[in-house]
Amino acid sequence: MRLIFINRYFHPDLSATSEMLSGLAFALSRRGVLVTIITSRLRYEDGKNHYLPSETIEGLRVHRVWTSRLGRSLILGRTIDYLSFLFAAAWQLWRLARPGDVIVAKTDPPLLSVMVAPIAKLKGAKLVNWLQDLFPEVAEALNFGGRFGRVAFKLMHPFRDWSLRRADMNVVVGDGMAARLRGLGVSRENISVIHNWADGALVAPIKPAQNVLRARWAPEGQFVVVYAGNLGRAHDIDSLIEAMTILSKRGTNSPTHDITRQILFIFVGGGAQRARLERAVLQRGLTNVRLHPYQPRELLAEALGVADLHLVSLNPKLEGLVVPSKFYGIAAAGRPTLFIGAPDGEIARLIGEAKCGVAVSPGDAEGLVNHILRLARAPQLRADMGARARAAFEQRWTKERAVEKWEQVLSAAADLDPDKPVEEMVLGSETGSLPRT
């Protein structure tokens, strides 16, 4: 079996899609699978510099195609960047694909499956879509492009739906997304749920006293609330800004020993709303906020371990369309999660099953403040939540578990074990019980 992965970003880029793809690709390669990558030369956080056009990394052949570099700030520029990658990647795939290959298309850029599906068919290759989100539904939910966007997205649906139904398998990252695909007419047999994961060897619980970043970023005695990763349009920034403002004002008027004065918010990463957050911090004079860039991969455990409490956010309109992958790294780090989003959504459900955090609805800044204060005053409760988070991670969301599931899905797609019943090869939702302690 030869695998061809297609995604705009790949190792050593630090974007979320790159991290997930790179971890899986290297793991499969080490297990003897021949892996080829088609990606761009772009750096997610640095549009001026780029990677080499072609290289071999740990046995993986990486083809980096040229794309425009207009950036993510304007919709037109982003669209041109997407299209340039789609056409360049299509040409590269046409040159590389052979009969029997398994092509895995991610969802960066959107509609990648629409480009890959006809090439796979003509080349006699197998197609597996790896859906981190559903487009154009995400754009429609966020009202991108106004009236013109609504017309354009309506025209895209039939082509996208065909590419999903044409695929030998569609791997989704949550049960809600699987339900959405079934509603589009994709057969249950062509849908597999494999949750995102974290590398438990790379990310493990670290005590604050042993964390070099904690000592550097947060004075002793602070209660640290962290938002790590991409702060994009899918995330509720308004509730965060309001909650930070409320706590800043209360802290100023509180006695010296009160925990409210010790609450510190740390943001690590970037994203479309990072600049807006920076402006709000300056305009409101918030002294309880610190901002840091993405950290090197070797410091990921320390960056996640800085927190006493982690924040995860998702616009409720995007439930079933997106699943925040940062949750799995938080669980690996053994930290509790405060989720801002739909109380009955995917992440809220996982948190509730594992008893590893709490959820609050978007717009409820006072509720967010109350949860933060309650957890700040309850160190044993936080410790218990963190321990349950790590236990749930080890049971359900490890990299090893995910790689094994991917091997089964890919083997089924490639027909490597024709004697094995299909129902044993295709993966359904994870439903194992979680620790209750």
BELWOKA-V308626 format. One record per residue. SS is DSSP state (H for helix, E for strand, - for the rest). PHI is phi in degrees with one decimal (NA if undefined). D_LAST is the distance of its C-alpha to the last C-alpha in Angstrom with 1 decimal. Layout:
ss=SS phi=PHI d_last=D_LAST
ss=SS phi=PHI d_last=D_LAST
//
This chain:
ss=- phi=NA d_last=42.8
ss=E phi=-115.9 d_last=43.5
ss=E phi=-103.9 d_last=41.1
ss=E phi=-122.9 d_last=42.4
ss=E phi=-94.8 d_last=39.9
ss=E phi=-128.2 d_last=41.2
ss=- phi=-164.0 d_last=39.8
ss=- phi=-67.7 d_last=41.4
ss=- phi=-127.0 d_last=39.3
ss=- phi=-151.1 d_last=38.4
ss=- phi=-44.4 d_last=37.7
ss=- phi=-94.2 d_last=38.2
ss=- phi=-62.3 d_last=37.8
ss=- phi=-99.5 d_last=34.6
ss=- phi=-65.4 d_last=34.3
ss=H phi=-61.7 d_last=31.1
ss=H phi=-66.7 d_last=33.0
ss=H phi=-64.7 d_last=34.6
ss=H phi=-60.8 d_last=31.3
ss=H phi=-66.0 d_last=29.8
ss=H phi=-63.8 d_last=33.1
ss=H phi=-61.2 d_last=33.9
ss=H phi=-59.2 d_last=30.7
ss=H phi=-69.7 d_last=31.2
ss=H phi=-62.6 d_last=34.9
ss=H phi=-66.2 d_last=34.8
ss=H phi=-64.2 d_last=32.1
ss=H phi=-66.3 d_last=34.2
ss=H phi=-61.5 d_last=37.3
ss=H phi=-66.1 d_last=36.0
ss=- phi=-91.7 d_last=35.4
ss=- phi=98.3 d_last=39.0
ss=- phi=-84.3 d_last=39.3
ss=E phi=-81.5 d_last=42.3
ss=E phi=-118.7 d_last=41.1
ss=E phi=-122.0 d_last=43.3
ss=E phi=-117.5 d_last=42.4
ss=E phi=-111.8 d_last=44.5
ss=E phi=-146.1 d_last=43.6
ss=E phi=-101.0 d_last=45.4
ss=- phi=-91.3 d_last=46.7
ss=E phi=-75.6 d_last=45.0
ss=E phi=-107.5 d_last=42.6
ss=- phi=-57.0 d_last=40.1
ss=- phi=-103.8 d_last=40.6
ss=E phi=-146.5 d_last=44.2
ss=E phi=-73.3 d_last=46.7
ss=E phi=-85.1 d_last=49.6
ss=E phi=-99.8 d_last=48.6
ss=E phi=-147.6 d_last=47.8
ss=- phi=-90.2 d_last=46.9
ss=- phi=-65.5 d_last=49.3
ss=- phi=-63.4 d_last=50.7
ss=E phi=-152.9 d_last=49.7
ss=E phi=-163.4 d_last=47.9
ss=E phi=-113.5 d_last=46.0
ss=E phi=-121.6 d_last=42.5
ss=- phi=48.9 d_last=40.9
ss=- phi=88.9 d_last=42.8
ss=E phi=-91.7 d_last=42.2
ss=E phi=-87.0 d_last=45.4
ss=E phi=-114.4 d_last=44.9
ss=E phi=-107.0 d_last=47.5
ss=E phi=-107.8 d_last=47.4
ss=E phi=-87.4 d_last=49.7
ss=- phi=-73.7 d_last=51.6
ss=- phi=-140.9 d_last=50.5
ss=- phi=-67.4 d_last=51.7
ss=- phi=-133.5 d_last=49.9
ss=- phi=-84.3 d_last=50.4
ss=- phi=96.5 d_last=46.9
ss=- phi=-98.4 d_last=44.2
ss=- phi=-73.1 d_last=45.6
ss=- phi=-115.4 d_last=48.1
ss=H phi=-60.8 d_last=47.4
ss=H phi=-63.2 d_last=50.8
ss=H phi=-62.1 d_last=50.2
ss=H phi=-62.7 d_last=46.7
ss=H phi=-62.3 d_last=48.3
ss=H phi=-63.7 d_last=51.0
ss=H phi=-60.4 d_last=48.5
ss=H phi=-60.0 d_last=46.6
ss=H phi=-63.9 d_last=49.8
ss=H phi=-63.1 d_last=51.2
ss=H phi=-69.6 d_last=48.1
ss=H phi=-57.3 d_last=48.2
ss=H phi=-70.5 d_last=51.9
ss=H phi=-67.0 d_last=51.6
ss=H phi=-67.2 d_last=48.6
ss=H phi=-61.8 d_last=50.3
ss=H phi=-64.5 d_last=53.3
ss=H phi=-64.9 d_last=51.3
ss=H phi=-64.2 d_last=49.4
ss=H phi=-59.6 d_last=52.6
ss=H phi=-72.0 d_last=54.0
ss=H phi=-94.6 d_last=51.0
ss=- phi=-66.3 d_last=49.7
ss=- phi=-130.0 d_last=50.9
ss=- phi=-56.3 d_last=50.6
ss=- phi=90.5 d_last=47.4
ss=- phi=-63.3 d_last=45.5
ss=E phi=-108.3 d_last=42.1
ss=E phi=-101.6 d_last=42.0
ss=E phi=-109.9 d_last=38.7
ss=E phi=-104.7 d_last=39.4
ss=- phi=-83.9 d_last=36.8
ss=- phi=-114.1 d_last=37.3
ss=- phi=-128.6 d_last=38.8
ss=- phi=-83.3 d_last=41.4
ss=- phi=-58.5 d_last=41.1
ss=- phi=65.8 d_last=43.0
ss=H phi=-59.4 d_last=43.0
ss=H phi=-63.1 d_last=42.6
ss=H phi=-65.7 d_last=45.8
ss=H phi=-75.4 d_last=47.7
ss=H phi=-76.1 d_last=46.0
ss=H phi=-55.1 d_last=46.3
ss=H phi=-67.1 d_last=50.2
ss=H phi=-66.8 d_last=50.4
ss=H phi=-59.3 d_last=48.0
ss=H phi=-64.3 d_last=50.0
ss=H phi=-68.4 d_last=53.3
ss=H phi=-88.8 d_last=52.2
ss=- phi=73.1 d_last=50.6
ss=- phi=-99.0 d_last=47.2
ss=E phi=-94.3 d_last=43.7
ss=E phi=-119.3 d_last=41.8
ss=E phi=-121.2 d_last=38.1
ss=E phi=-91.0 d_last=37.1
ss=E phi=-108.2 d_last=33.9
ss=E phi=-95.5 d_last=33.2
ss=- phi=-84.0 d_last=31.3
ss=E phi=-158.0 d_last=32.9
ss=- phi=-115.7 d_last=35.5
ss=- phi=-118.1 d_last=38.9
ss=- phi=-91.8 d_last=41.1
ss=H phi=-58.1 d_last=38.5
ss=H phi=-60.8 d_last=36.9
ss=H phi=-63.3 d_last=40.4
ss=H phi=-65.5 d_last=41.3
ss=H phi=-64.3 d_last=38.2
ss=- phi=-93.5 d_last=39.1
ss=- phi=59.2 d_last=42.8
ss=- phi=-67.8 d_last=44.1
ss=- phi=79.3 d_last=47.8
ss=H phi=60.4 d_last=48.7
ss=H phi=-63.8 d_last=51.1
ss=H phi=-62.3 d_last=52.1
ss=H phi=-61.4 d_last=48.5
ss=H phi=-60.5 d_last=47.9
ss=H phi=-67.1 d_last=51.0
ss=H phi=-63.1 d_last=50.1
ss=H phi=-66.7 d_last=46.6
ss=H phi=-62.8 d_last=47.9
ss=H phi=-71.9 d_last=50.2
ss=H phi=-75.1 d_last=47.4
ss=H phi=-52.7 d_last=45.3
ss=H phi=-60.0 d_last=47.4
ss=H phi=-68.6 d_last=47.6
ss=H phi=-63.2 d_last=43.9
ss=H phi=-61.7 d_last=43.0
ss=H phi=-60.7 d_last=45.5
ss=H phi=-66.4 d_last=44.0
ss=H phi=-76.2 d_last=40.5
ss=H phi=-70.7 d_last=42.1
ss=H phi=-73.6 d_last=44.2
ss=- phi=-66.6 d_last=41.3
ss=- phi=-71.3 d_last=40.3
ss=E phi=-160.2 d_last=36.6
ss=E phi=-120.2 d_last=34.8
ss=E phi=-94.1 d_last=31.5
ss=E phi=-115.4 d_last=29.5
ss=- phi=-104.6 d_last=26.4
ss=- phi=-166.3 d_last=24.7
ss=H phi=-65.6 d_last=24.9
ss=H phi=-63.0 d_last=26.9
ss=H phi=-68.2 d_last=29.5
ss=H phi=-61.3 d_last=29.8
ss=H phi=-63.8 d_last=30.6
ss=H phi=-61.8 d_last=33.2
ss=H phi=-65.1 d_last=34.8
ss=H phi=-61.0 d_last=35.1
ss=H phi=-68.3 d_last=36.8
ss=- phi=-90.3 d_last=39.3
ss=- phi=94.5 d_last=40.4
ss=- phi=-78.8 d_last=38.5
ss=- phi=-67.5 d_last=37.8
ss=H phi=-56.9 d_last=34.2
ss=H phi=-67.7 d_last=35.3
ss=H phi=-103.7 d_last=36.1
ss=E phi=-128.2 d_last=32.7
ss=E phi=-130.7 d_last=29.7
ss=E phi=-96.8 d_last=26.4
ss=- phi=-128.9 d_last=25.2
ss=- phi=-63.3 d_last=22.9
ss=- phi=-63.3 d_last=23.9
ss=- phi=-149.5 d_last=22.2
ss=E phi=-134.9 d_last=22.2
ss=- phi=-89.4 d_last=23.4
ss=- phi=-66.4 d_last=20.5
ss=- phi=-78.1 d_last=23.3
ss=- phi=-84.6 d_last=25.0
ss=- phi=-114.6 d_last=22.0
ss=- phi=-141.4 d_last=19.4
ss=- phi=-58.0 d_last=17.8
ss=- phi=-126.1 d_last=20.6
ss=- phi=-69.0 d_last=20.8
ss=H phi=-52.6 d_last=23.2
ss=H phi=-66.5 d_last=25.7
ss=H phi=-102.8 d_last=26.0
ss=- phi=-100.9 d_last=26.6
ss=H phi=-66.3 d_last=30.3
ss=H phi=-71.6 d_last=30.1
ss=H phi=-60.8 d_last=28.1
ss=H phi=-64.2 d_last=30.8
ss=H phi=-81.9 d_last=33.5
ss=H phi=-97.2 d_last=32.2
ss=- phi=-131.9 d_last=30.5
ss=- phi=-59.9 d_last=32.0
ss=- phi=-59.4 d_last=29.9
ss=- phi=94.7 d_last=28.0
ss=- phi=-76.4 d_last=27.7
ss=E phi=-99.2 d_last=24.7
ss=E phi=-104.4 d_last=24.9
ss=E phi=-108.7 d_last=24.3
ss=E phi=-115.9 d_last=25.2
ss=E phi=-115.1 d_last=26.5
ss=E phi=-116.2 d_last=27.1
ss=- phi=109.2 d_last=29.3
ss=- phi=-75.4 d_last=31.7
ss=- phi=-110.1 d_last=32.6
ss=- phi=-108.2 d_last=34.5
ss=- phi=-68.7 d_last=36.0
ss=- phi=-79.9 d_last=32.9
ss=- phi=-111.7 d_last=31.0
ss=- phi=-86.1 d_last=31.3
ss=H phi=-90.5 d_last=33.0
ss=H phi=-63.0 d_last=34.6
ss=H phi=-62.4 d_last=31.5
ss=H phi=-63.7 d_last=30.6
ss=H phi=-62.4 d_last=34.1
ss=H phi=-65.6 d_last=34.2
ss=H phi=-64.5 d_last=30.9
ss=H phi=-64.6 d_last=32.1
ss=H phi=-65.4 d_last=35.4
ss=H phi=-60.1 d_last=34.0
ss=H phi=-68.6 d_last=31.9
ss=H phi=-64.2 d_last=35.0
ss=H phi=-67.2 d_last=37.2
ss=H phi=-64.8 d_last=34.9
ss=H phi=-63.1 d_last=34.3
ss=H phi=-62.7 d_last=38.1
ss=- phi=-97.5 d_last=38.5
ss=- phi=-93.8 d_last=35.6
ss=- phi=-61.2 d_last=36.1
ss=- phi=-56.7 d_last=35.6
ss=- phi=-82.7 d_last=32.5
ss=- phi=-70.9 d_last=30.7
ss=H phi=-63.8 d_last=27.7
ss=H phi=-58.8 d_last=29.5
ss=H phi=-72.1 d_last=32.1
ss=H phi=-98.3 d_last=29.6
ss=E phi=-80.8 d_last=28.1
ss=E phi=-126.7 d_last=29.3
ss=E phi=-98.4 d_last=29.1
ss=E phi=-124.0 d_last=29.6
ss=E phi=-109.6 d_last=30.7
ss=E phi=-123.1 d_last=30.9
ss=- phi=133.2 d_last=32.9
ss=- phi=-150.7 d_last=35.5
ss=- phi=123.2 d_last=36.3
ss=- phi=-63.9 d_last=38.8
ss=- phi=-101.2 d_last=37.6
ss=H phi=-61.3 d_last=37.4
ss=H phi=-63.0 d_last=41.0
ss=H phi=-64.4 d_last=40.5
ss=H phi=-61.8 d_last=37.6
ss=H phi=-60.3 d_last=39.8
ss=H phi=-62.8 d_last=42.6
ss=H phi=-63.0 d_last=40.4
ss=H phi=-61.4 d_last=39.2
ss=H phi=-70.8 d_last=42.9
ss=H phi=-63.8 d_last=44.3
ss=- phi=-93.0 d_last=41.9
ss=- phi=61.4 d_last=42.0
ss=- phi=-77.8 d_last=38.3
ss=- phi=-97.7 d_last=37.7
ss=- phi=-101.7 d_last=33.9
ss=E phi=-130.4 d_last=33.8
ss=E phi=-129.6 d_last=34.2
ss=E phi=-123.9 d_last=34.9
ss=E phi=-133.5 d_last=34.8
ss=- phi=-76.1 d_last=35.8
ss=- phi=-54.6 d_last=33.9
ss=- phi=-101.2 d_last=33.0
ss=- phi=-57.6 d_last=33.9
ss=H phi=-57.4 d_last=31.5
ss=H phi=-69.7 d_last=31.2
ss=H phi=-106.6 d_last=29.9
ss=H phi=-62.0 d_last=27.2
ss=H phi=-61.9 d_last=24.3
ss=H phi=-67.2 d_last=25.9
ss=H phi=-63.7 d_last=26.7
ss=H phi=-74.4 d_last=23.2
ss=H phi=-76.8 d_last=21.9
ss=- phi=-60.6 d_last=24.4
ss=- phi=-77.5 d_last=22.2
ss=- phi=-88.6 d_last=19.9
ss=E phi=-149.3 d_last=19.4
ss=E phi=-106.0 d_last=20.7
ss=E phi=-105.5 d_last=22.8
ss=E phi=-131.8 d_last=23.2
ss=E phi=-138.1 d_last=25.9
ss=- phi=-156.0 d_last=27.7
ss=- phi=-60.0 d_last=30.6
ss=H phi=-56.2 d_last=29.6
ss=H phi=-63.1 d_last=32.9
ss=H phi=-99.9 d_last=31.5
ss=- phi=-61.8 d_last=28.6
ss=- phi=84.9 d_last=29.1
ss=- phi=-111.0 d_last=31.5
ss=E phi=-143.0 d_last=29.4
ss=- phi=-128.6 d_last=25.8
ss=- phi=-61.2 d_last=25.2
ss=- phi=-75.5 d_last=24.6
ss=H phi=-62.6 d_last=23.6
ss=H phi=-58.2 d_last=20.0
ss=H phi=-71.5 d_last=19.3
ss=H phi=-67.4 d_last=20.7
ss=H phi=-62.8 d_last=18.6
ss=H phi=-62.0 d_last=15.4
ss=H phi=-62.6 d_last=17.0
ss=- phi=-76.2 d_last=17.8
ss=- phi=69.9 d_last=14.3
ss=- phi=-122.4 d_last=15.4
ss=E phi=-73.3 d_last=14.5
ss=E phi=-116.2 d_last=16.9
ss=E phi=-108.8 d_last=19.2
ss=E phi=-95.6 d_last=20.9
ss=E phi=-106.7 d_last=24.4
ss=- phi=173.0 d_last=25.4
ss=- phi=-62.8 d_last=25.3
ss=- phi=-61.9 d_last=22.4
ss=- phi=-107.4 d_last=22.4
ss=- phi=-80.2 d_last=23.1
ss=H phi=-60.3 d_last=21.6
ss=H phi=-67.9 d_last=19.7
ss=H phi=-60.1 d_last=18.6
ss=H phi=-66.2 d_last=17.3
ss=H phi=-63.4 d_last=15.4
ss=H phi=-62.4 d_last=13.8
ss=H phi=-64.8 d_last=13.0
ss=H phi=-64.3 d_last=11.4
ss=H phi=-86.7 d_last=9.2
ss=- phi=53.2 d_last=8.8
ss=- phi=-118.0 d_last=10.5
ss=E phi=169.6 d_last=13.6
ss=E phi=-139.6 d_last=16.3
ss=E phi=-129.6 d_last=19.5
ss=E phi=-140.7 d_last=23.0
ss=- phi=-74.2 d_last=26.2
ss=- phi=-58.1 d_last=29.1
ss=- phi=89.2 d_last=31.7
ss=- phi=-93.0 d_last=29.5
ss=H phi=-63.8 d_last=30.1
ss=H phi=-65.5 d_last=29.5
ss=H phi=-62.8 d_last=26.1
ss=H phi=-61.8 d_last=25.3
ss=H phi=-61.1 d_last=26.6
ss=H phi=-64.0 d_last=24.6
ss=H phi=-64.4 d_last=21.3
ss=H phi=-62.9 d_last=22.4
ss=H phi=-65.0 d_last=23.5
ss=H phi=-62.2 d_last=20.4
ss=H phi=-73.0 d_last=18.2
ss=H phi=-64.2 d_last=21.1
ss=- phi=-92.3 d_last=21.0
ss=- phi=-130.7 d_last=17.2
ss=H phi=-60.5 d_last=16.5
ss=H phi=-69.8 d_last=13.3
ss=H phi=-61.9 d_last=11.9
ss=H phi=-63.0 d_last=13.3
ss=H phi=-62.4 d_last=11.9
ss=H phi=-64.4 d_last=8.3
ss=H phi=-61.5 d_last=9.4
ss=H phi=-62.8 d_last=11.4
ss=H phi=-64.4 d_last=9.0
ss=H phi=-67.6 d_last=7.0
ss=H phi=-62.0 d_last=10.7
ss=H phi=-65.4 d_last=11.9
ss=H phi=-63.2 d_last=9.5
ss=H phi=-65.1 d_last=10.7
ss=H phi=-58.2 d_last=14.1
ss=H phi=-64.7 d_last=14.4
ss=H phi=-83.9 d_last=13.7
ss=H phi=-126.2 d_last=15.9
ss=- phi=-125.9 d_last=18.1
ss=E phi=-78.3 d_last=19.7
ss=H phi=-62.8 d_last=23.4
ss=H phi=-60.8 d_last=23.9
ss=H phi=-62.6 d_last=22.3
ss=H phi=-66.1 d_last=24.5
ss=H phi=-62.1 d_last=27.6
ss=H phi=-60.9 d_last=27.3
ss=H phi=-66.6 d_last=27.1
ss=H phi=-63.9 d_last=30.1
ss=H phi=-59.3 d_last=32.0
ss=H phi=-64.4 d_last=31.7
ss=H phi=-63.2 d_last=32.8
ss=H phi=-69.1 d_last=35.7
ss=H phi=-63.4 d_last=36.8
ss=H phi=-63.7 d_last=37.0
ss=H phi=-64.4 d_last=38.9
ss=H phi=-86.0 d_last=41.3
ss=- phi=57.6 d_last=41.8
ss=- phi=-79.0 d_last=41.2
ss=- phi=-133.0 d_last=40.0
ss=- phi=-65.5 d_last=42.2
ss=- phi=-82.2 d_last=41.4
ss=- phi=-84.9 d_last=37.7
ss=- phi=-58.1 d_last=37.1
ss=H phi=-57.8 d_last=36.4
ss=H phi=-65.4 d_last=33.3
ss=H phi=-85.4 d_last=31.7
ss=H phi=-88.8 d_last=32.7
ss=- phi=-83.2 d_last=31.7
ss=- phi=-94.7 d_last=28.1
ss=- phi=-101.3 d_last=26.5
ss=- phi=-70.8 d_last=23.4
ss=- phi=-79.1 d_last=20.0
ss=- phi=-129.1 d_last=18.0
ss=- phi=-60.9 d_last=15.5
ss=- phi=-70.2 d_last=12.1
ss=- phi=-108.0 d_last=9.2
ss=- phi=-58.6 d_last=5.7
ss=- phi=-106.1 d_last=3.8
ss=- phi=-79.1 d_last=0.0
//
